[in-house]
């Protein structure tokens, strides 16, 4: 294995560990070990964006003087669709869903990315990709149906699907309108734009809960880790991996994230049924087909 391929593989594994752990970090931000509520989903989402923006501020200062006028609207789309709104959707949904299930449903992202590219960005597709999208969505429907038969509030799973749709919009926006901009600049400026309204929202919430609740600082540490590592550093690594190793290798992180998320959930006592794991396999098989080319 060459040195560059070895380093790319290490980055891939690191990304899977970070993003696969992000779901349990959100859960830790929301709830204490005894199950009591610490931070609200709005506080978790806002703090995540604000802390990530602070960590990325050196890149923001570098980027601002180099941003072209027409880029601002696309950066706003990337910020709100790729980071801001999904942060709220995931935090709200994880009050009611297991971390492992959230990680599995997150694997739908590449399917929405391809679907949007075909419908709105004039990307050519072939039968294998179309079949992969259909299979993947059937798998997601099966997971939600099984979960719905065993618990209340299963409709919160649709918030995760909405977040993956927004991720698809963000990825396509970057790929079609921001290829001339450095990846750290895209990440830093887009998240900074989102952090501004988040600061106003956070100011209206009782943030003193961090010092008053026995698990307040534990929850804050989880959100801070999620912000700096999971949102800031991981996004930069992913963009760089895409640039150096190509989208095919980078996209394989999609297959690893659910494994990490389910493993964390199992260690924390979450139950994933055999049926859900079976439909998770259907989802990943659909993603695999959608990423193949006619020559493969």
C-alpha atoms as an extended CHARMM CRD file, in Angstrom:
* protein
*
       296  EXT
         1         1  UNK       CA              0.0000000000        0.0000000000        0.0000000000  PROA      1               0.0000000000
         2         2  UNK       CA              1.4690000000        3.3630000000       -1.0090000000  PROA      2               0.0000000000
         3         3  UNK       CA              1.9750000000        6.1050000000        1.5430000000  PROA      3               0.0000000000
         4         4  UNK       CA             -0.7640000000        8.3270000000        0.0970000000  PROA      4               0.0000000000
         5         5  UNK       CA             -3.2820000000        5.4710000000        0.0110000000  PROA      5               0.0000000000
         6         6  UNK       CA             -2.3620000000        4.4730000000        3.5620000000  PROA      6               0.0000000000
         7         7  UNK       CA             -2.8830000000        8.0420000000        4.8260000000  PROA      7               0.0000000000
         8         8  UNK       CA             -6.2060000000        8.2720000000        2.9610000000  PROA      8               0.0000000000
         9         9  UNK       CA             -7.3400000000        5.0330000000        4.6040000000  PROA      9               0.0000000000
        10        10  UNK       CA             -6.4040000000        6.3730000000        8.0340000000  PROA      10              0.0000000000
        11        11  UNK       CA             -8.3770000000        9.5720000000        7.3810000000  PROA      11              0.0000000000
        12        12  UNK       CA            -11.3400000000        7.4810000000        6.2310000000  PROA      12              0.0000000000
        13        13  UNK       CA            -11.3030000000        5.4160000000        9.4190000000  PROA      13              0.0000000000
        14        14  UNK       CA            -10.9200000000        8.5650000000       11.5340000000  PROA      14              0.0000000000
        15        15  UNK       CA            -13.9070000000       10.1930000000        9.8200000000  PROA      15              0.0000000000
        16        16  UNK       CA            -16.0400000000        7.1020000000       10.3700000000  PROA      16              0.0000000000
        17        17  UNK       CA            -15.1350000000        7.0520000000       14.0680000000  PROA      17              0.0000000000
        18        18  UNK       CA            -15.8310000000       10.7760000000       14.4770000000  PROA      18              0.0000000000
        19        19  UNK       CA            -19.0750000000       10.9490000000       12.5250000000  PROA      19              0.0000000000
        20        20  UNK       CA            -20.2750000000        7.5940000000       13.8280000000  PROA      20              0.0000000000
        21        21  UNK       CA            -19.7510000000        8.9090000000       17.3630000000  PROA      21              0.0000000000
        22        22  UNK       CA            -21.5300000000       12.2070000000       16.7060000000  PROA      22              0.0000000000
        23        23  UNK       CA            -24.9500000000       10.6810000000       17.3470000000  PROA      23              0.0000000000
        24        24  UNK       CA            -24.0690000000        9.5050000000       20.8370000000  PROA      24              0.0000000000
        25        25  UNK       CA            -22.4050000000       12.8770000000       21.5540000000  PROA      25              0.0000000000
        26        26  UNK       CA            -25.6710000000       14.6040000000       20.6740000000  PROA      26              0.0000000000
        27        27  UNK       CA            -27.4800000000       12.2250000000       23.0100000000  PROA      27              0.0000000000
        28        28  UNK       CA            -24.9990000000       13.0380000000       25.7970000000  PROA      28              0.0000000000
        29        29  UNK       CA            -25.5450000000       16.7410000000       25.2180000000  PROA      29              0.0000000000
        30        30  UNK       CA            -29.2980000000       16.3330000000       25.5300000000  PROA      30              0.0000000000
        31        31  UNK       CA            -29.5610000000       13.9690000000       28.4890000000  PROA      31              0.0000000000
        32        32  UNK       CA            -27.7320000000       13.0650000000       31.6880000000  PROA      32              0.0000000000
        33        33  UNK       CA            -26.7700000000        9.4960000000       32.5930000000  PROA      33              0.0000000000
        34        34  UNK       CA            -29.9760000000        9.1420000000       34.6270000000  PROA      34              0.0000000000
        35        35  UNK       CA            -32.0890000000       10.1130000000       31.6100000000  PROA      35              0.0000000000
        36        36  UNK       CA            -32.9620000000       13.6140000000       32.8120000000  PROA      36              0.0000000000
        37        37  UNK       CA            -32.8830000000       16.4730000000       30.3210000000  PROA      37              0.0000000000
        38        38  UNK       CA            -29.8560000000       18.7730000000       30.4600000000  PROA      38              0.0000000000
        39        39  UNK       CA            -29.7290000000       20.8840000000       27.3080000000  PROA      39              0.0000000000
        40        40  UNK       CA            -32.6150000000       21.4370000000       24.9110000000  PROA      40              0.0000000000
        41        41  UNK       CA            -32.1610000000       20.3810000000       21.2580000000  PROA      41              0.0000000000
        42        42  UNK       CA            -32.0740000000       24.0650000000       20.3140000000  PROA      42              0.0000000000
        43        43  UNK       CA            -29.2510000000       24.7150000000       22.7610000000  PROA      43              0.0000000000
        44        44  UNK       CA            -27.2920000000       21.7030000000       21.4970000000  PROA      44              0.0000000000
        45        45  UNK       CA            -27.6710000000       22.7870000000       17.8600000000  PROA      45              0.0000000000
        46        46  UNK       CA            -26.8490000000       26.4540000000       18.5160000000  PROA      46              0.0000000000
        47        47  UNK       CA            -23.8450000000       25.7160000000       20.7170000000  PROA      47              0.0000000000
        48        48  UNK       CA            -22.5780000000       23.2570000000       18.1350000000  PROA      48              0.0000000000
        49        49  UNK       CA            -22.6240000000       25.8900000000       15.3860000000  PROA      49              0.0000000000
        50        50  UNK       CA            -21.2070000000       28.6920000000       17.5270000000  PROA      50              0.0000000000
        51        51  UNK       CA            -18.3320000000       26.6590000000       18.9470000000  PROA      51              0.0000000000
        52        52  UNK       CA            -17.4830000000       25.2770000000       15.5010000000  PROA      52              0.0000000000
        53        53  UNK       CA            -17.4420000000       28.8160000000       14.0750000000  PROA      53              0.0000000000
        54        54  UNK       CA            -15.0700000000       29.9520000000       16.8260000000  PROA      54              0.0000000000
        55        55  UNK       CA            -12.7370000000       27.0130000000       16.1870000000  PROA      55              0.0000000000
        56        56  UNK       CA            -12.7290000000       27.7260000000       12.4480000000  PROA      56              0.0000000000
        57        57  UNK       CA            -12.3580000000       31.5060000000       12.7620000000  PROA      57              0.0000000000
        58        58  UNK       CA             -8.7210000000       31.6030000000       11.4910000000  PROA      58              0.0000000000
        59        59  UNK       CA             -9.9280000000       30.1420000000        8.1780000000  PROA      59              0.0000000000
        60        60  UNK       CA            -12.8500000000       32.5730000000        8.1080000000  PROA      60              0.0000000000
        61        61  UNK       CA            -10.5800000000       35.6040000000        8.3180000000  PROA      61              0.0000000000
        62        62  UNK       CA             -8.4380000000       34.2050000000        5.5030000000  PROA      62              0.0000000000
        63        63  UNK       CA            -11.4440000000       33.4960000000        3.2920000000  PROA      63              0.0000000000
        64        64  UNK       CA            -13.4950000000       36.6910000000        3.5920000000  PROA      64              0.0000000000
        65        65  UNK       CA            -11.1670000000       38.8450000000        1.4840000000  PROA      65              0.0000000000
        66        66  UNK       CA            -11.1050000000       36.1830000000       -1.2540000000  PROA      66              0.0000000000
        67        67  UNK       CA            -14.8300000000       35.4590000000       -1.5590000000  PROA      67              0.0000000000
        68        68  UNK       CA            -16.4580000000       36.5390000000       -4.7970000000  PROA      68              0.0000000000
        69        69  UNK       CA            -19.7590000000       38.3740000000       -4.6640000000  PROA      69              0.0000000000
        70        70  UNK       CA            -21.7530000000       35.5780000000       -6.2870000000  PROA      70              0.0000000000
        71        71  UNK       CA            -20.3730000000       33.0180000000       -3.8140000000  PROA      71              0.0000000000
        72        72  UNK       CA            -22.1920000000       34.3600000000       -0.7660000000  PROA      72              0.0000000000
        73        73  UNK       CA            -25.5940000000       32.8930000000       -1.6660000000  PROA      73              0.0000000000
        74        74  UNK       CA            -24.0680000000       29.4770000000       -2.2650000000  PROA      74              0.0000000000
        75        75  UNK       CA            -22.1500000000       29.6130000000        0.9990000000  PROA      75              0.0000000000
        76        76  UNK       CA            -25.4210000000       30.4330000000        2.7540000000  PROA      76              0.0000000000
        77        77  UNK       CA            -27.0610000000       27.3830000000        1.1710000000  PROA      77              0.0000000000
        78        78  UNK       CA            -24.1570000000       25.1840000000        2.2480000000  PROA      78              0.0000000000
        79        79  UNK       CA            -24.2260000000       26.6390000000        5.7590000000  PROA      79              0.0000000000
        80        80  UNK       CA            -27.9310000000       26.2540000000        6.4230000000  PROA      80              0.0000000000
        81        81  UNK       CA            -28.5110000000       23.0320000000        4.4500000000  PROA      81              0.0000000000
        82        82  UNK       CA            -25.2100000000       21.3110000000        5.2110000000  PROA      82              0.0000000000
        83        83  UNK       CA            -24.8140000000       22.2590000000        8.8730000000  PROA      83              0.0000000000
        84        84  UNK       CA            -27.3550000000       24.5860000000       10.4700000000  PROA      84              0.0000000000
        85        85  UNK       CA            -30.8090000000       23.1060000000        9.8800000000  PROA      85              0.0000000000
        86        86  UNK       CA            -29.6390000000       19.4550000000       10.0750000000  PROA      86              0.0000000000
        87        87  UNK       CA            -28.0720000000       20.2070000000       13.4700000000  PROA      87              0.0000000000
        88        88  UNK       CA            -31.5280000000       21.1420000000       14.7700000000  PROA      88              0.0000000000
        89        89  UNK       CA            -33.2560000000       18.2110000000       13.0550000000  PROA      89              0.0000000000
        90        90  UNK       CA            -30.8420000000       15.6480000000       14.4580000000  PROA      90              0.0000000000
        91        91  UNK       CA            -30.9090000000       17.1320000000       17.9650000000  PROA      91              0.0000000000
        92        92  UNK       CA            -34.7290000000       17.1600000000       18.0260000000  PROA      92              0.0000000000
        93        93  UNK       CA            -35.0230000000       13.6240000000       16.6500000000  PROA      93              0.0000000000
        94        94  UNK       CA            -32.4940000000       12.1670000000       19.0660000000  PROA      94              0.0000000000
        95        95  UNK       CA            -34.7110000000       12.9980000000       21.9970000000  PROA      95              0.0000000000
        96        96  UNK       CA            -36.8390000000       10.0940000000       20.7640000000  PROA      96              0.0000000000
        97        97  UNK       CA            -34.6260000000        7.8440000000       18.6130000000  PROA      97              0.0000000000
        98        98  UNK       CA            -31.6310000000        5.6400000000       19.3440000000  PROA      98              0.0000000000
        99        99  UNK       CA            -28.1710000000        6.7410000000       18.2070000000  PROA      99              0.0000000000
       100       100  UNK       CA            -27.7070000000        3.5610000000       16.1670000000  PROA      100             0.0000000000
       101       101  UNK       CA            -30.9310000000        4.1150000000       14.2360000000  PROA      101             0.0000000000
       102       102  UNK       CA            -29.9310000000        7.7230000000       13.5130000000  PROA      102             0.0000000000
       103       103  UNK       CA            -26.5830000000        6.5240000000       12.1730000000  PROA      103             0.0000000000
       104       104  UNK       CA            -28.2530000000        3.9830000000        9.8910000000  PROA      104             0.0000000000
       105       105  UNK       CA            -30.7380000000        6.4770000000        8.4460000000  PROA      105             0.0000000000
       106       106  UNK       CA            -27.9160000000        8.9760000000        7.9010000000  PROA      106             0.0000000000
       107       107  UNK       CA            -26.5720000000        6.5610000000        5.2630000000  PROA      107             0.0000000000
       108       108  UNK       CA            -29.3740000000        7.7210000000        2.9510000000  PROA      108             0.0000000000
       109       109  UNK       CA            -27.4190000000       10.9420000000        2.2550000000  PROA      109             0.0000000000
       110       110  UNK       CA            -25.6420000000        9.7310000000       -0.9330000000  PROA      110             0.0000000000
       111       111  UNK       CA            -28.9640000000        8.6100000000       -2.4070000000  PROA      111             0.0000000000
       112       112  UNK       CA            -30.5250000000       12.0360000000       -1.9800000000  PROA      112             0.0000000000
       113       113  UNK       CA            -27.3240000000       13.5800000000       -3.3170000000  PROA      113             0.0000000000
       114       114  UNK       CA            -27.5910000000       11.5460000000       -6.5080000000  PROA      114             0.0000000000
       115       115  UNK       CA            -31.3480000000       12.0920000000       -6.8470000000  PROA      115             0.0000000000
       116       116  UNK       CA            -31.0070000000       15.8710000000       -6.5770000000  PROA      116             0.0000000000
       117       117  UNK       CA            -28.0620000000       15.8700000000       -8.9830000000  PROA      117             0.0000000000
       118       118  UNK       CA            -30.1720000000       14.0440000000      -11.5680000000  PROA      118             0.0000000000
       119       119  UNK       CA            -33.3040000000       16.1540000000      -11.0870000000  PROA      119             0.0000000000
       120       120  UNK       CA            -31.8340000000       19.6470000000      -10.7070000000  PROA      120             0.0000000000
       121       121  UNK       CA            -28.1690000000       19.6200000000      -11.7300000000  PROA      121             0.0000000000
       122       122  UNK       CA            -28.4810000000       17.7250000000      -15.0380000000  PROA      122             0.0000000000
       123       123  UNK       CA            -26.3020000000       14.8340000000      -13.9270000000  PROA      123             0.0000000000
       124       124  UNK       CA            -26.5810000000       11.7810000000      -16.1740000000  PROA      124             0.0000000000
       125       125  UNK       CA            -27.5060000000        8.5460000000      -14.4610000000  PROA      125             0.0000000000
       126       126  UNK       CA            -27.8310000000        4.9140000000      -15.4900000000  PROA      126             0.0000000000
       127       127  UNK       CA            -30.1220000000        2.0530000000      -14.5450000000  PROA      127             0.0000000000
       128       128  UNK       CA            -27.7930000000        0.7190000000      -11.8690000000  PROA      128             0.0000000000
       129       129  UNK       CA            -27.7990000000        4.0330000000      -10.0220000000  PROA      129             0.0000000000
       130       130  UNK       CA            -31.5690000000        4.4420000000      -10.3340000000  PROA      130             0.0000000000
       131       131  UNK       CA            -32.0370000000        0.9000000000       -9.0550000000  PROA      131             0.0000000000
       132       132  UNK       CA            -29.6850000000        1.6330000000       -6.1760000000  PROA      132             0.0000000000
       133       133  UNK       CA            -31.7030000000        4.7000000000       -5.1700000000  PROA      133             0.0000000000
       134       134  UNK       CA            -34.9550000000        2.7120000000       -5.2030000000  PROA      134             0.0000000000
       135       135  UNK       CA            -33.4410000000       -0.1190000000       -3.1660000000  PROA      135             0.0000000000
       136       136  UNK       CA            -31.9400000000        2.3190000000       -0.6540000000  PROA      136             0.0000000000
       137       137  UNK       CA            -35.2070000000        4.1540000000       -0.1000000000  PROA      137             0.0000000000
       138       138  UNK       CA            -37.0440000000        0.8340000000        0.2970000000  PROA      138             0.0000000000
       139       139  UNK       CA            -34.5300000000       -0.0780000000        2.9940000000  PROA      139             0.0000000000
       140       140  UNK       CA            -35.1170000000        3.2190000000        4.8090000000  PROA      140             0.0000000000
       141       141  UNK       CA            -38.8760000000        2.7190000000        4.6260000000  PROA      141             0.0000000000
       142       142  UNK       CA            -38.4580000000       -0.7590000000        6.0900000000  PROA      142             0.0000000000
       143       143  UNK       CA            -36.3880000000        0.5330000000        9.0170000000  PROA      143             0.0000000000
       144       144  UNK       CA            -38.9510000000        3.2100000000        9.8260000000  PROA      144             0.0000000000
       145       145  UNK       CA            -41.8390000000        0.7380000000        9.4870000000  PROA      145             0.0000000000
       146       146  UNK       CA            -40.2270000000       -1.7300000000       11.9080000000  PROA      146             0.0000000000
       147       147  UNK       CA            -39.4200000000        1.0470000000       14.3710000000  PROA      147             0.0000000000
       148       148  UNK       CA            -42.9400000000        2.4150000000       14.0890000000  PROA      148             0.0000000000
       149       149  UNK       CA            -44.4300000000       -0.9310000000       15.0490000000  PROA      149             0.0000000000
       150       150  UNK       CA            -42.3890000000       -1.0710000000       18.2630000000  PROA      150             0.0000000000
       151       151  UNK       CA            -42.4390000000        2.4650000000       19.6520000000  PROA      151             0.0000000000
       152       152  UNK       CA            -44.2100000000        5.7720000000       19.7110000000  PROA      152             0.0000000000
       153       153  UNK       CA            -42.8130000000        8.9380000000       18.1260000000  PROA      153             0.0000000000
       154       154  UNK       CA            -41.2710000000        6.9520000000       15.2550000000  PROA      154             0.0000000000
       155       155  UNK       CA            -42.2240000000        9.8720000000       13.0100000000  PROA      155             0.0000000000
       156       156  UNK       CA            -39.1060000000       11.6510000000       14.2770000000  PROA      156             0.0000000000
       157       157  UNK       CA            -37.1610000000        9.3820000000       11.9180000000  PROA      157             0.0000000000
       158       158  UNK       CA            -38.4880000000       11.5340000000        9.0930000000  PROA      158             0.0000000000
       159       159  UNK       CA            -36.5830000000       14.5050000000       10.5420000000  PROA      159             0.0000000000
       160       160  UNK       CA            -33.3700000000       12.5710000000        9.9110000000  PROA      160             0.0000000000
       161       161  UNK       CA            -34.4550000000       11.8580000000        6.3450000000  PROA      161             0.0000000000
       162       162  UNK       CA            -35.1430000000       15.5850000000        5.9180000000  PROA      162             0.0000000000
       163       163  UNK       CA            -31.6180000000       16.2990000000        7.1830000000  PROA      163             0.0000000000
       164       164  UNK       CA            -30.1060000000       13.8820000000        4.6580000000  PROA      164             0.0000000000
       165       165  UNK       CA            -32.0680000000       15.6180000000        1.9000000000  PROA      165             0.0000000000
       166       166  UNK       CA            -30.5740000000       18.9370000000        2.9980000000  PROA      166             0.0000000000
       167       167  UNK       CA            -27.1000000000       17.3570000000        3.0190000000  PROA      167             0.0000000000
       168       168  UNK       CA            -27.7280000000       16.3660000000       -0.5950000000  PROA      168             0.0000000000
       169       169  UNK       CA            -28.5310000000       19.9760000000       -1.4870000000  PROA      169             0.0000000000
       170       170  UNK       CA            -25.3470000000       21.1550000000        0.2200000000  PROA      170             0.0000000000
       171       171  UNK       CA            -23.0680000000       18.6260000000       -1.4670000000  PROA      171             0.0000000000
       172       172  UNK       CA            -24.4510000000       19.4310000000       -4.9040000000  PROA      172             0.0000000000
       173       173  UNK       CA            -24.0960000000       23.1560000000       -4.2620000000  PROA      173             0.0000000000
       174       174  UNK       CA            -20.4360000000       22.7310000000       -3.3830000000  PROA      174             0.0000000000
       175       175  UNK       CA            -19.8210000000       20.4440000000       -6.3450000000  PROA      175             0.0000000000
       176       176  UNK       CA            -21.4380000000       22.7370000000       -8.9030000000  PROA      176             0.0000000000
       177       177  UNK       CA            -20.8230000000       26.2620000000       -7.6230000000  PROA      177             0.0000000000
       178       178  UNK       CA            -17.9120000000       26.3190000000       -5.1440000000  PROA      178             0.0000000000
       179       179  UNK       CA            -15.2370000000       24.1070000000       -6.6510000000  PROA      179             0.0000000000
       180       180  UNK       CA            -12.9390000000       27.1280000000       -7.0250000000  PROA      180             0.0000000000
       181       181  UNK       CA            -12.8640000000       27.7470000000       -3.2690000000  PROA      181             0.0000000000
       182       182  UNK       CA            -10.6480000000       26.0020000000       -0.7250000000  PROA      182             0.0000000000
       183       183  UNK       CA            -12.4730000000       23.4180000000        1.3790000000  PROA      183             0.0000000000
       184       184  UNK       CA            -11.5380000000       24.9260000000        4.7840000000  PROA      184             0.0000000000
       185       185  UNK       CA            -12.8490000000       28.2980000000        3.5970000000  PROA      185             0.0000000000
       186       186  UNK       CA            -16.1810000000       26.8080000000        2.5260000000  PROA      186             0.0000000000
       187       187  UNK       CA            -16.5650000000       25.0650000000        5.8700000000  PROA      187             0.0000000000
       188       188  UNK       CA            -15.5260000000       28.0410000000        7.9970000000  PROA      188             0.0000000000
       189       189  UNK       CA            -17.5170000000       30.7720000000        6.2600000000  PROA      189             0.0000000000
       190       190  UNK       CA            -20.6910000000       28.7250000000        5.8180000000  PROA      190             0.0000000000
       191       191  UNK       CA            -20.7600000000       27.6850000000        9.4820000000  PROA      191             0.0000000000
       192       192  UNK       CA            -19.9650000000       31.2310000000       10.6180000000  PROA      192             0.0000000000
       193       193  UNK       CA            -22.9750000000       32.5110000000        8.6780000000  PROA      193             0.0000000000
       194       194  UNK       CA            -25.1880000000       29.9890000000       10.4900000000  PROA      194             0.0000000000
       195       195  UNK       CA            -23.6960000000       30.7970000000       13.8950000000  PROA      195             0.0000000000
       196       196  UNK       CA            -25.0180000000       34.3820000000       13.7920000000  PROA      196             0.0000000000
       197       197  UNK       CA            -28.7520000000       33.5460000000       14.0790000000  PROA      197             0.0000000000
       198       198  UNK       CA            -27.8130000000       30.6840000000       16.4230000000  PROA      198             0.0000000000
       199       199  UNK       CA            -26.2370000000       33.2110000000       18.8090000000  PROA      199             0.0000000000
       200       200  UNK       CA            -29.5120000000       35.1450000000       19.0020000000  PROA      200             0.0000000000
       201       201  UNK       CA            -31.4950000000       31.9440000000       19.6070000000  PROA      201             0.0000000000
       202       202  UNK       CA            -29.0960000000       30.7510000000       22.3130000000  PROA      202             0.0000000000
       203       203  UNK       CA            -29.3260000000       34.1240000000       24.0760000000  PROA      203             0.0000000000
       204       204  UNK       CA            -33.0490000000       33.5080000000       24.6660000000  PROA      204             0.0000000000
       205       205  UNK       CA            -32.5090000000       30.1520000000       26.4090000000  PROA      205             0.0000000000
       206       206  UNK       CA            -31.5540000000       29.4120000000       30.0610000000  PROA      206             0.0000000000
       207       207  UNK       CA            -27.9040000000       28.5930000000       29.3840000000  PROA      207             0.0000000000
       208       208  UNK       CA            -27.1360000000       28.6490000000       33.1150000000  PROA      208             0.0000000000
       209       209  UNK       CA            -28.3550000000       25.0330000000       33.1570000000  PROA      209             0.0000000000
       210       210  UNK       CA            -24.7460000000       24.0800000000       32.3660000000  PROA      210             0.0000000000
       211       211  UNK       CA            -23.5600000000       25.2030000000       35.8090000000  PROA      211             0.0000000000
       212       212  UNK       CA            -26.7300000000       24.3020000000       37.7040000000  PROA      212             0.0000000000
       213       213  UNK       CA            -27.3550000000       20.7550000000       36.4710000000  PROA      213             0.0000000000
       214       214  UNK       CA            -25.0780000000       18.0270000000       37.9360000000  PROA      214             0.0000000000
       215       215  UNK       CA            -24.3280000000       16.7930000000       34.3920000000  PROA      215             0.0000000000
       216       216  UNK       CA            -24.1980000000       20.2560000000       32.8460000000  PROA      216             0.0000000000
       217       217  UNK       CA            -20.4730000000       20.3830000000       32.1800000000  PROA      217             0.0000000000
       218       218  UNK       CA            -20.5270000000       16.7950000000       30.8730000000  PROA      218             0.0000000000
       219       219  UNK       CA            -23.1720000000       17.7910000000       28.3460000000  PROA      219             0.0000000000
       220       220  UNK       CA            -21.2360000000       20.9220000000       27.3930000000  PROA      220             0.0000000000
       221       221  UNK       CA            -18.0610000000       18.8790000000       26.8540000000  PROA      221             0.0000000000
       222       222  UNK       CA            -19.9750000000       16.4870000000       24.5800000000  PROA      222             0.0000000000
       223       223  UNK       CA            -21.3540000000       19.3560000000       22.4900000000  PROA      223             0.0000000000
       224       224  UNK       CA            -17.9670000000       21.0930000000       22.3440000000  PROA      224             0.0000000000
       225       225  UNK       CA            -16.3290000000       17.8840000000       21.1080000000  PROA      225             0.0000000000
       226       226  UNK       CA            -19.1010000000       17.4650000000       18.5550000000  PROA      226             0.0000000000
       227       227  UNK       CA            -18.6400000000       21.0570000000       17.3700000000  PROA      227             0.0000000000
       228       228  UNK       CA            -14.8670000000       21.2590000000       17.1120000000  PROA      228             0.0000000000
       229       229  UNK       CA            -14.0590000000       17.7050000000       16.0370000000  PROA      229             0.0000000000
       230       230  UNK       CA            -17.2670000000       16.4260000000       14.4430000000  PROA      230             0.0000000000
       231       231  UNK       CA            -18.3250000000       19.6060000000       12.6520000000  PROA      231             0.0000000000
       232       232  UNK       CA            -15.1530000000       21.6240000000       12.1400000000  PROA      232             0.0000000000
       233       233  UNK       CA            -12.1380000000       19.3610000000       11.7630000000  PROA      233             0.0000000000
       234       234  UNK       CA            -14.0320000000       16.4050000000       10.2570000000  PROA      234             0.0000000000
       235       235  UNK       CA            -15.5790000000       18.5110000000        7.4840000000  PROA      235             0.0000000000
       236       236  UNK       CA            -12.1580000000       19.8410000000        6.4840000000  PROA      236             0.0000000000
       237       237  UNK       CA            -10.7040000000       16.3250000000        6.4660000000  PROA      237             0.0000000000
       238       238  UNK       CA            -13.5930000000       15.0530000000        4.3530000000  PROA      238             0.0000000000
       239       239  UNK       CA            -13.2360000000       17.7920000000        1.7490000000  PROA      239             0.0000000000
       240       240  UNK       CA             -9.4950000000       17.2100000000        1.5630000000  PROA      240             0.0000000000
       241       241  UNK       CA             -9.9850000000       13.4480000000        1.2590000000  PROA      241             0.0000000000
       242       242  UNK       CA            -12.3950000000       14.0500000000       -1.6130000000  PROA      242             0.0000000000
       243       243  UNK       CA             -9.8300000000       16.2690000000       -3.3500000000  PROA      243             0.0000000000
       244       244  UNK       CA             -6.8370000000       13.9610000000       -2.8690000000  PROA      244             0.0000000000
       245       245  UNK       CA             -8.3220000000       10.4550000000       -3.0300000000  PROA      245             0.0000000000
       246       246  UNK       CA            -11.4280000000       11.1170000000       -5.1000000000  PROA      246             0.0000000000
       247       247  UNK       CA            -15.1490000000       10.8960000000       -4.3580000000  PROA      247             0.0000000000
       248       248  UNK       CA            -15.3260000000        7.0990000000       -4.7050000000  PROA      248             0.0000000000
       249       249  UNK       CA            -12.9950000000        6.4260000000       -1.7680000000  PROA      249             0.0000000000
       250       250  UNK       CA            -14.4070000000        9.3300000000        0.2380000000  PROA      250             0.0000000000
       251       251  UNK       CA            -17.9620000000        8.0690000000       -0.2010000000  PROA      251             0.0000000000
       252       252  UNK       CA            -17.0920000000        4.7430000000        1.4430000000  PROA      252             0.0000000000
       253       253  UNK       CA            -17.2680000000        6.4860000000        4.8130000000  PROA      253             0.0000000000
       254       254  UNK       CA            -21.0390000000        6.1170000000        4.3490000000  PROA      254             0.0000000000
       255       255  UNK       CA            -20.7040000000        2.3690000000        4.9170000000  PROA      255             0.0000000000
       256       256  UNK       CA            -18.6310000000        2.7200000000        8.0870000000  PROA      256             0.0000000000
       257       257  UNK       CA            -20.6230000000        5.3680000000        9.9720000000  PROA      257             0.0000000000
       258       258  UNK       CA            -23.6200000000        3.0900000000       10.7620000000  PROA      258             0.0000000000
       259       259  UNK       CA            -21.2630000000        0.4020000000       12.0970000000  PROA      259             0.0000000000
       260       260  UNK       CA            -19.7130000000        2.8500000000       14.5620000000  PROA      260             0.0000000000
       261       261  UNK       CA            -23.0840000000        4.3590000000       15.5150000000  PROA      261             0.0000000000
       262       262  UNK       CA            -24.6850000000        0.9550000000       16.1370000000  PROA      262             0.0000000000
       263       263  UNK       CA            -21.6450000000       -0.1850000000       18.1370000000  PROA      263             0.0000000000
       264       264  UNK       CA            -21.8980000000        2.8680000000       20.4000000000  PROA      264             0.0000000000
       265       265  UNK       CA            -25.6350000000        2.3110000000       20.7840000000  PROA      265             0.0000000000
       266       266  UNK       CA            -25.1240000000       -1.3280000000       21.7580000000  PROA      266             0.0000000000
       267       267  UNK       CA            -22.5510000000       -0.3900000000       24.4030000000  PROA      267             0.0000000000
       268       268  UNK       CA            -25.0330000000        2.1130000000       25.8360000000  PROA      268             0.0000000000
       269       269  UNK       CA            -27.8330000000       -0.4360000000       25.9910000000  PROA      269             0.0000000000
       270       270  UNK       CA            -29.7510000000        0.5490000000       22.8620000000  PROA      270             0.0000000000
       271       271  UNK       CA            -31.4740000000       -2.3080000000       21.0590000000  PROA      271             0.0000000000
       272       272  UNK       CA            -31.3130000000       -2.7610000000       17.2990000000  PROA      272             0.0000000000
       273       273  UNK       CA            -33.5090000000       -5.5720000000       16.0100000000  PROA      273             0.0000000000
       274       274  UNK       CA            -32.4360000000       -8.1380000000       13.4360000000  PROA      274             0.0000000000
       275       275  UNK       CA            -35.0360000000       -6.6950000000       11.0650000000  PROA      275             0.0000000000
       276       276  UNK       CA            -33.5480000000       -3.2130000000       11.3390000000  PROA      276             0.0000000000
       277       277  UNK       CA            -30.0560000000       -4.5640000000       10.6920000000  PROA      277             0.0000000000
       278       278  UNK       CA            -31.4030000000       -6.4320000000        7.6860000000  PROA      278             0.0000000000
       279       279  UNK       CA            -32.9620000000       -3.2910000000        6.2070000000  PROA      279             0.0000000000
       280       280  UNK       CA            -29.7510000000       -1.4070000000        7.0510000000  PROA      280             0.0000000000
       281       281  UNK       CA            -27.9920000000       -3.8540000000        4.7690000000  PROA      281             0.0000000000
       282       282  UNK       CA            -30.5660000000       -3.0850000000        2.0800000000  PROA      282             0.0000000000
       283       283  UNK       CA            -29.8290000000        0.6550000000        2.4710000000  PROA      283             0.0000000000
       284       284  UNK       CA            -26.0690000000        0.1600000000        2.1940000000  PROA      284             0.0000000000
       285       285  UNK       CA            -26.4920000000       -2.1260000000       -0.8150000000  PROA      285             0.0000000000
       286       286  UNK       CA            -28.5650000000        0.5910000000       -2.4820000000  PROA      286             0.0000000000
       287       287  UNK       CA            -25.8670000000        3.1610000000       -1.7310000000  PROA      287             0.0000000000
       288       288  UNK       CA            -23.2450000000        0.7840000000       -3.1350000000  PROA      288             0.0000000000
       289       289  UNK       CA            -25.1660000000        0.4010000000       -6.4090000000  PROA      289             0.0000000000
       290       290  UNK       CA            -25.8060000000        4.1310000000       -6.7000000000  PROA      290             0.0000000000
       291       291  UNK       CA            -22.0610000000        4.8140000000       -6.4470000000  PROA      291             0.0000000000
       292       292  UNK       CA            -21.1360000000        2.3940000000       -9.2280000000  PROA      292             0.0000000000
       293       293  UNK       CA            -20.5220000000        3.3990000000      -12.8220000000  PROA      293             0.0000000000
       294       294  UNK       CA            -21.5770000000        1.4080000000      -15.8970000000  PROA      294             0.0000000000
       295       295  UNK       CA            -17.9340000000        0.3160000000      -16.4010000000  PROA      295             0.0000000000
       296       296  UNK       CA            -17.7330000000       -1.2920000000      -12.9420000000  PROA      296             0.0000000000
